[in-house]
Amino acid sequence: MVFLPMVNENTDFLPLLYIRDREAMLERLRSGAIDEAQFTAEVQDLALARLTRAMRIYAPDISISHPNDLDEHQDNYLKFSTAVSSKDSEYVKVFLRAENVRPLVDQIFDDWSRLQAITRIHGEALARRWTKRIVPKRKKVLLEAWPDMNPAHRPDFDVSRRDQKGPACRDAVMMPYINLQDLSFERNLLEFMNSRAQTSPERFAFSDGLPFNTAVAMEALRPAAKYDVLMLLTGQKSRDTYGKLKKIDVAERRNIVFTGYAFRLAQGVAILETQQRLYRFLLLCAELLLHDTDLAQSVSNFDTADQEEHSSLTNTMTSEPAEWQSVSKMNSRASFRLPQPFSVDHLLKLAGAKRDAAEDVFWTLHEDPEFF
C-alpha cells in the first residue's frame, strides 16, 4: 500500500492520467456506471499511482512507499505531495515528462550506434555523394530528412527580431544551426555527421543545453524549477547511466549545475529531446545519401575492431589537402564540430598576440612620423 498524504478532494487530477485511462473514466461517468464522487476518487487514485510509479522508476533514491523513510526525504516528499495537492502544474508536468527519459536515451544510443557504423563503413561514399550534389539537391535531401527546416542562417535572431514567442519557436532557438543555408554550405553536414557519430552524446550535453534559458525567456519551453532531483548527462557514457536522476544535496547542487555535470529536470529532458531529433535527422540524411546501399547487412556485420579496414568519414575529412580558411567559414563550421573545452594555452596565445600587436603599434609610433 503506497503511503501518500491526504489531498484536496477538489483537486483536478484528470489531466494527469494517460489518455486511454482518461477516456475510460469519462465513459464510465457518462454511462452512469459510477457517480461523481466515485469518479473523483478513482481518478485521484489513478493519478497518484502514476506519479508514484514515475518516482519509483526515475528517482529510486527518493522513497515514498514506506512511512519510515519519510524523515530521510521529507523535504522533497513534502514538495511533491504539496505540488499535487495545490495543483502545481509546473512541477507535475515536468516530472511526468521524466517518464519519457528512458525511451529517449535508448533511441539516442540506438541511432548513435547505427550512425557511427554507417559513417565508418561508408564514409568515403557519403562524402563523395554529398560534395557532388549541387545546392538545390542538397536542400532536397535536408528537407526530406527534416521537413519545414528554417531556410535562413540564425533563425533564432529572426524570431527575436519579429518578437515571436511560444512553442513554435523552439527549433529556431534550441537548434539555430539546423537551417538550409548553413547545412547546404560546402561540407557542413559532413562535419556535423562526423562529429556526432564519432563522439559520445554526453560530450554535447552542455552545448545542447546552452540555449535553454533563451527558450524559456521566449516561452518556447517551460522554466526549470529548483527541484531536489537533477539529471546526470555530462560524463555518463553508457545508456544505463545517461539521463539518470539523482537527489543532490542543497550545498553542492548549485556548483554541479553551474559546471554542467548535472541539469535541472526540465533542462535535462529538453537536451535529450534535442539530441534524439538530431541523431534521427543525421541518420536519415545518411540513409538518403546511401539509398541504393544495403545498410542493414553492412551495419549488422560491422565490427569496431575491424574499423581500420573501412574508409571512415573521419579519414576522408582529414585526408583533404589543407587550405587557408576564412574566419566566416570557420565560424560557420563551429556549430557542427565537437565543442572545444576551455584551454589556458589558447588563452595565453591570444593574450600574447594582443601584446605583440600593441608592441608593433608603439614601435611604429616611434619610427614612423606619418603614423604618429
C-alpha positions as CSV (number, residue, x, y, z in Angstrom):
1,M,0.0,0.0,0.0
2,V,1.5,3.3,-1.1
3,F,1.7,5.9,1.7
4,L,0.6,9.3,0.5
5,P,-0.8,12.3,2.4
6,M,-4.4,13.4,2.2
7,V,-5.0,15.8,-0.7
8,N,-7.8,18.2,-1.5
9,E,-10.8,16.3,-2.8
10,N,-11.5,19.1,-5.3
11,T,-8.1,18.8,-7.0
12,D,-8.4,18.1,-10.7
13,F,-6.3,15.1,-11.4
14,L,-7.9,14.2,-14.7
15,P,-5.2,15.9,-16.9
16,L,-2.6,13.7,-15.2
17,L,-4.0,10.4,-16.5
18,Y,-2.9,8.6,-19.6
19,I,-5.3,9.4,-22.5
20,R,-6.7,5.8,-22.5
21,D,-7.4,5.9,-18.8
22,R,-8.9,9.3,-19.0
23,E,-11.3,8.3,-21.8
24,A,-12.3,5.1,-20.0
25,M,-13.1,7.0,-16.8
26,L,-15.2,9.7,-18.7
27,E,-17.1,7.0,-20.5
28,R,-18.0,5.2,-17.2
29,L,-19.2,8.6,-15.8
30,R,-21.3,9.3,-18.9
31,S,-22.9,5.8,-18.8
32,G,-23.8,6.1,-15.2
33,A,-21.6,3.2,-14.0
34,I,-20.2,5.5,-11.4
35,D,-21.3,8.7,-9.7
36,E,-19.3,11.9,-9.4
37,A,-17.9,11.1,-6.0
38,Q,-16.7,7.7,-7.2
39,F,-15.3,9.3,-10.4
40,T,-13.3,11.8,-8.4
41,A,-11.9,9.2,-6.0
42,E,-10.9,6.8,-8.8
43,V,-9.3,9.5,-10.9
44,Q,-7.3,10.7,-7.9
45,D,-6.1,7.1,-7.2
46,L,-5.0,6.6,-10.8
47,A,-3.2,9.9,-11.0
48,L,-1.4,9.4,-7.7
49,A,-0.4,5.8,-8.8
50,R,1.1,7.2,-12.0
51,L,3.1,9.8,-10.1
52,T,4.2,7.3,-7.5
53,R,5.3,4.9,-10.3
54,A,7.3,7.6,-12.0
55,M,9.2,8.5,-8.8
56,R,9.9,4.9,-8.1
57,I,11.4,4.3,-11.6
58,Y,13.2,7.5,-12.3
59,A,14.1,8.7,-8.7
60,P,14.7,5.4,-6.9
61,D,16.7,7.1,-4.1
62,I,13.6,9.1,-3.1
63,S,11.4,6.5,-1.4
64,I,7.7,7.3,-1.0
65,S,6.4,3.8,-0.4
66,H,7.3,3.4,3.3
67,P,6.3,5.8,6.1
68,N,9.5,5.1,7.9
69,D,11.5,6.6,5.1
70,L,9.7,10.0,5.1
71,D,12.1,11.6,7.6
72,E,15.1,11.0,5.4
73,H,13.5,12.5,2.3
74,Q,10.9,14.7,4.0
75,D,11.8,18.0,2.2
76,N,11.4,16.6,-1.3
77,Y,8.5,14.4,-0.4
78,L,6.5,17.3,1.0
79,K,7.3,19.4,-2.1
80,F,6.0,16.6,-4.2
81,S,2.8,16.0,-2.2
82,T,2.2,19.7,-1.8
83,A,2.6,20.2,-5.6
84,V,0.0,17.6,-6.2
85,S,-2.5,18.8,-3.7
86,S,-2.0,22.5,-4.6
87,K,-2.3,22.0,-8.4
88,D,1.4,23.0,-9.0
89,S,1.1,22.1,-12.7
90,E,4.7,23.1,-13.5
91,Y,6.2,20.6,-11.1
92,V,3.8,17.8,-12.0
93,K,4.0,18.3,-15.8
94,V,7.8,18.4,-15.8
95,F,8.1,15.4,-13.5
96,L,5.7,13.4,-15.7
97,R,7.9,14.3,-18.7
98,A,10.6,12.3,-16.9
99,E,8.7,9.2,-17.7
100,N,9.9,9.5,-21.3
101,V,13.6,9.7,-20.3
102,R,14.5,6.1,-20.7
103,P,12.9,5.7,-24.1
104,L,14.6,8.9,-25.3
105,V,18.0,7.6,-24.1
106,D,17.5,4.3,-25.8
107,Q,16.6,6.0,-29.0
108,I,19.6,8.3,-28.8
109,F,22.1,5.5,-28.3
110,D,20.4,3.2,-30.9
111,D,20.6,6.0,-33.6
112,W,24.1,7.0,-32.5
113,S,25.4,3.4,-32.8
114,R,23.9,3.0,-36.2
115,L,25.1,6.4,-37.4
116,Q,28.6,5.6,-36.1
117,A,28.7,2.3,-38.0
118,I,27.4,3.9,-41.3
119,T,30.0,6.7,-41.2
120,R,32.8,4.3,-40.5
121,I,31.9,1.8,-43.3
122,H,30.6,4.2,-46.0
123,G,32.3,7.4,-45.0
124,E,34.0,7.8,-48.4
125,A,30.7,7.3,-50.3
126,L,28.9,9.7,-48.1
127,A,31.5,12.5,-48.7
128,R,31.6,11.9,-52.4
129,R,27.8,11.9,-52.9
130,W,27.3,15.0,-50.8
131,T,30.0,17.1,-52.4
132,K,28.9,16.2,-55.9
133,R,25.4,17.4,-55.3
134,I,24.5,21.0,-56.2
135,V,22.9,23.2,-53.6
136,P,19.3,22.6,-54.7
137,K,19.7,18.8,-54.5
138,R,21.4,19.1,-51.1
139,K,18.4,21.1,-49.8
140,K,16.1,18.5,-51.2
141,V,17.8,15.8,-49.0
142,L,17.8,18.1,-46.0
143,L,14.1,18.9,-46.3
144,E,13.2,15.2,-46.8
145,A,15.0,14.4,-43.5
146,W,13.7,17.5,-41.7
147,P,10.5,18.9,-43.2
148,D,9.9,22.6,-42.6
149,M,13.5,23.3,-41.8
150,N,14.3,27.0,-41.3
151,P,15.6,28.4,-44.6
152,A,18.0,31.2,-43.4
153,H,21.1,31.5,-41.2
154,R,20.4,32.1,-37.4
155,P,16.7,31.6,-37.3
156,D,16.8,32.5,-33.6
157,F,17.8,36.0,-34.4
158,D,14.9,36.2,-36.9
159,V,12.2,35.1,-34.5
160,S,13.7,37.6,-31.9
161,R,13.6,40.5,-34.3
162,R,10.0,39.7,-35.1
163,D,9.2,39.3,-31.4
164,Q,7.8,35.8,-31.8
165,K,7.2,33.7,-28.8
166,G,5.7,30.3,-28.0
167,P,6.4,26.6,-28.7
168,A,6.6,27.2,-32.4
169,C,10.0,29.0,-31.8
170,R,11.5,26.0,-30.1
171,D,13.5,24.6,-33.0
172,A,14.8,28.0,-34.0
173,V,16.0,28.8,-30.5
174,M,17.3,25.4,-29.3
175,M,18.8,24.4,-32.7
176,P,19.7,27.6,-34.6
177,Y,22.3,25.7,-36.7
178,I,19.5,23.5,-38.2
179,N,18.8,25.6,-41.3
180,L,19.1,25.2,-45.0
181,Q,21.6,28.0,-45.6
182,D,24.3,26.6,-43.2
183,L,23.8,22.8,-43.7
184,S,23.8,23.1,-47.6
185,F,27.1,25.1,-47.5
186,E,30.1,23.0,-48.6
187,R,30.9,20.3,-46.1
188,N,29.0,21.4,-43.0
189,L,26.6,18.4,-43.0
190,L,29.6,16.1,-43.2
191,E,31.3,17.9,-40.3
192,F,28.1,17.6,-38.3
193,M,27.6,14.0,-39.1
194,N,31.2,13.1,-38.3
195,S,31.4,14.9,-35.0
196,R,28.1,13.5,-33.7
197,A,28.9,9.9,-34.9
198,Q,32.4,9.6,-33.6
199,T,31.8,11.2,-30.2
200,S,29.6,10.1,-27.3
201,P,26.3,12.1,-26.8
202,E,27.4,13.2,-23.4
203,R,30.1,15.4,-24.9
204,F,27.4,17.5,-26.5
205,A,25.0,17.7,-23.5
206,F,26.3,21.0,-22.1
207,S,26.3,22.8,-25.5
208,D,22.9,21.4,-26.5
209,G,21.5,22.8,-23.2
210,L,23.0,26.3,-23.5
211,P,20.0,27.8,-25.4
212,F,17.6,26.6,-22.7
213,N,17.3,29.8,-20.8
214,T,16.7,31.7,-24.0
215,A,14.0,29.3,-25.0
216,V,12.3,29.8,-21.6
217,A,12.5,33.6,-22.0
218,M,10.8,33.3,-25.4
219,E,8.2,30.9,-23.9
220,A,9.3,28.1,-26.2
221,L,9.9,25.9,-23.1
222,R,8.8,25.8,-19.5
223,P,11.2,27.0,-16.9
224,A,13.3,24.7,-14.8
225,A,12.2,25.0,-11.2
226,K,14.7,24.4,-8.3
227,Y,14.0,20.7,-7.8
228,D,16.0,18.4,-5.5
229,V,16.3,15.9,-8.3
230,L,18.9,16.6,-11.1
231,M,19.6,14.7,-14.3
232,L,23.1,13.4,-14.9
233,L,24.3,13.7,-18.5
234,T,27.9,15.0,-18.8
235,G,30.4,12.2,-18.2
236,Q,27.8,9.5,-18.4
237,K,29.0,7.4,-21.4
238,S,26.7,4.4,-21.1
239,R,23.0,4.2,-21.8
240,D,22.4,2.8,-18.3
241,T,23.7,6.0,-16.6
242,Y,22.9,8.6,-19.2
243,G,19.9,10.6,-18.1
244,K,19.9,9.1,-14.6
245,L,18.0,11.1,-12.0
246,K,19.7,11.7,-8.7
247,K,18.9,13.5,-5.5
248,I,21.6,16.1,-4.8
249,D,22.3,17.9,-1.6
250,V,21.4,21.6,-1.5
251,A,25.0,22.6,-0.7
252,E,26.5,21.0,-3.8
253,R,23.5,21.4,-6.2
254,R,24.4,24.9,-7.3
255,N,28.0,24.0,-8.1
256,I,27.1,20.9,-10.0
257,V,24.5,22.7,-12.1
258,F,26.9,25.6,-12.8
259,T,29.7,23.3,-14.0
260,G,27.4,21.5,-16.4
261,Y,27.7,18.0,-14.9
262,A,24.1,17.8,-13.9
263,F,21.0,19.6,-15.2
264,R,17.6,20.5,-13.7
265,L,14.9,18.1,-14.8
266,A,13.2,20.4,-17.4
267,Q,16.5,21.3,-19.0
268,G,17.7,17.7,-19.0
269,V,14.6,16.5,-20.7
270,A,14.9,19.3,-23.3
271,I,18.5,18.2,-24.0
272,L,17.5,14.6,-24.6
273,E,14.7,15.6,-26.9
274,T,17.1,17.8,-28.9
275,Q,19.6,15.1,-29.2
276,Q,17.0,12.5,-30.2
277,R,15.9,14.7,-33.1
278,L,19.5,15.5,-34.2
279,Y,20.6,11.9,-34.3
280,R,17.5,10.8,-36.1
281,F,18.0,13.6,-38.6
282,L,21.6,12.8,-39.3
283,L,20.7,9.1,-39.6
284,L,18.0,9.9,-42.2
285,C,20.4,12.0,-44.2
286,A,22.9,9.2,-44.3
287,E,20.3,6.7,-45.4
288,L,19.0,9.1,-48.1
289,L,22.5,9.6,-49.5
290,L,23.1,5.8,-49.5
291,H,19.6,4.9,-50.7
292,D,20.9,2.2,-53.0
293,T,23.1,0.5,-50.4
294,D,22.1,-2.4,-48.2
295,L,22.8,-0.7,-44.9
296,A,21.1,-3.3,-42.7
297,Q,23.5,-6.1,-43.7
298,S,26.7,-3.9,-43.6
299,V,25.8,-2.4,-40.2
300,S,24.9,-5.8,-38.7
301,N,28.2,-7.2,-39.9
302,F,30.2,-4.2,-38.7
303,D,32.9,-4.8,-36.0
304,T,34.5,-1.9,-34.3
305,A,37.7,-3.9,-34.1
306,D,38.0,-4.0,-37.9
307,Q,37.3,-0.3,-38.4
308,E,40.8,0.2,-39.9
309,E,39.6,-1.8,-43.0
310,H,37.0,0.8,-43.7
311,S,37.3,4.3,-45.2
312,S,35.6,6.2,-42.4
313,L,34.2,9.7,-42.7
314,T,36.9,10.9,-40.3
315,N,39.7,9.6,-42.6
316,T,38.0,11.2,-45.6
317,M,37.7,14.6,-43.9
318,T,41.3,14.6,-42.6
319,S,42.8,13.4,-45.9
320,E,41.7,16.6,-47.7
321,P,44.5,19.0,-48.7
322,A,45.0,21.7,-46.2
323,E,43.8,25.1,-47.3
324,W,43.5,28.5,-45.7
325,Q,40.0,29.1,-44.3
326,S,38.4,32.5,-43.7
327,V,37.1,33.4,-40.3
328,S,33.5,33.4,-41.6
329,K,33.9,29.9,-42.9
330,M,35.4,28.7,-39.6
331,N,32.6,30.3,-37.7
332,S,30.0,28.6,-40.0
333,R,31.5,25.2,-39.2
334,A,32.0,25.7,-35.4
335,S,28.4,24.8,-34.6
336,F,28.8,21.4,-36.3
337,R,32.1,20.4,-34.7
338,L,32.9,18.9,-31.3
339,P,32.7,21.6,-28.6
340,Q,36.2,22.6,-27.6
341,P,37.0,22.7,-23.8
342,F,38.4,25.8,-22.2
343,S,42.2,26.0,-23.0
344,V,44.6,28.1,-20.9
345,D,47.2,27.7,-23.6
346,H,44.9,29.1,-26.2
347,L,44.0,32.0,-23.9
348,L,47.8,32.7,-23.4
349,K,48.3,32.7,-27.2
350,L,45.5,35.2,-27.6
351,A,47.0,37.4,-24.9
352,G,50.4,37.1,-26.5
353,A,49.1,38.1,-29.9
354,K,47.4,41.2,-28.4
355,R,50.7,42.1,-26.7
356,D,52.6,41.7,-29.9
357,A,50.1,43.9,-31.7
358,A,50.4,46.6,-29.1
359,E,54.2,46.4,-29.3
360,D,54.1,46.9,-33.1
361,V,51.9,50.0,-32.6
362,F,54.4,51.5,-30.2
363,W,57.4,50.8,-32.5
364,T,55.5,52.3,-35.4
365,L,54.8,55.4,-33.4
366,H,58.5,55.7,-32.6
367,E,59.8,55.1,-36.2
368,D,57.1,56.4,-38.5
369,P,56.2,60.1,-38.1
370,E,53.4,59.8,-40.5
371,F,51.7,57.0,-38.4
372,F,52.3,59.2,-35.3
